[in-house]
């Protein structure tokens, strides 16, 4: 049989082969006269889609063919390929949970929202800064720590002398903070906790200039600049192992020769 223009009709006549016992449902000849072709094919198509024996034969040969789904209550309908609508994956979807997950879990679970809780505070007496000089990344300053104290929900103690802050000053006077401390607890025997902070002190240029001037630093309102750091802790003492996996955000302030930092721990809400 030659190729017929209507793909669905051609599939019904050629691509699906009925069983020998079902050939009574197939047309014995195919019209080749063009004006009569459309009328004849429509009649044959309607007959085939209402013939149970022919439909069973089509299912047996190719159950996924769209012709099987084109007749509803014996009435042929035009087949349309459904258009998939992309899922909306915005912030609301992330919070409420994704639907249609391949996970075997019976329910979708929302992403927990982190919260910050005040956890500890540390104050340190500072030595005068030492200028290392301009480097390839900017002006480098070195500030060492004399001593200090700290207290929090999980203990209290002192800051061991000898820590330091390696500061990098950007052209706009923004200051990158890279500091290391060693905390000692008031336990007997004491525990030691290594603390590392990393962050930025930023703000208007005229405010940052005052923070570099010892005679004006006490006049600066902490709300006029931002002093924020990440805080990491490490210890091998079994009484404080939970600190190794903690997460903190610190807010700092300068007062004369003293630097104060308040650490806020991250918790997860149900």
Number of C-alpha atoms within 10 A of each C-alpha: 8 8 8 15 8 10 10 16 17 17 16 22 20 14 14 18 18 22 14 7 9 15 13 12 15 17 14 8 7 14 14 10 8 8 9 10 13 13 11 13 18 13 10 18 18 14 16 20 21 16 15 12 17 24 19 15 16 22 14 14 14 13 14 11 16 13 20 16 14 16 15 11 7 13 10 17 11 8 12 8 6 6 6 6 6 6 9 10 10 8 9 11 14 14 13 13 16 17 11 8 11 6 8 7 8 7 12 14 13 14 15 13 11 11 11 14 12 15 17 19 19 20 20 23 19 19 15 12 14 12 12 13 10 12 9 6 10 15 17 19 17 18 17 21 22 16 17 20 18 20 16 14 9 10 13 18 19 19 24 17 16 12 21 18 21 17 21 22 18 14 11 12 20 18 22 21 20 18 21 19 23 18 24 19 19 13 12 6 7 12 17 21 21 16 16 18 20 17 18 19 19 19 18 13 14 9 19 20 15 15 20 12 11 13 10 14 18 15 13 16 11 15 9 11 17 16 20 22 24 18 20 18 20 18 17 13 13 8 10 15 14 12 16 14 9 14 16 22 22 22 19 19 20 17 16 15 13 15 16 18 21 22 23 20 18 17 15 10 9 8
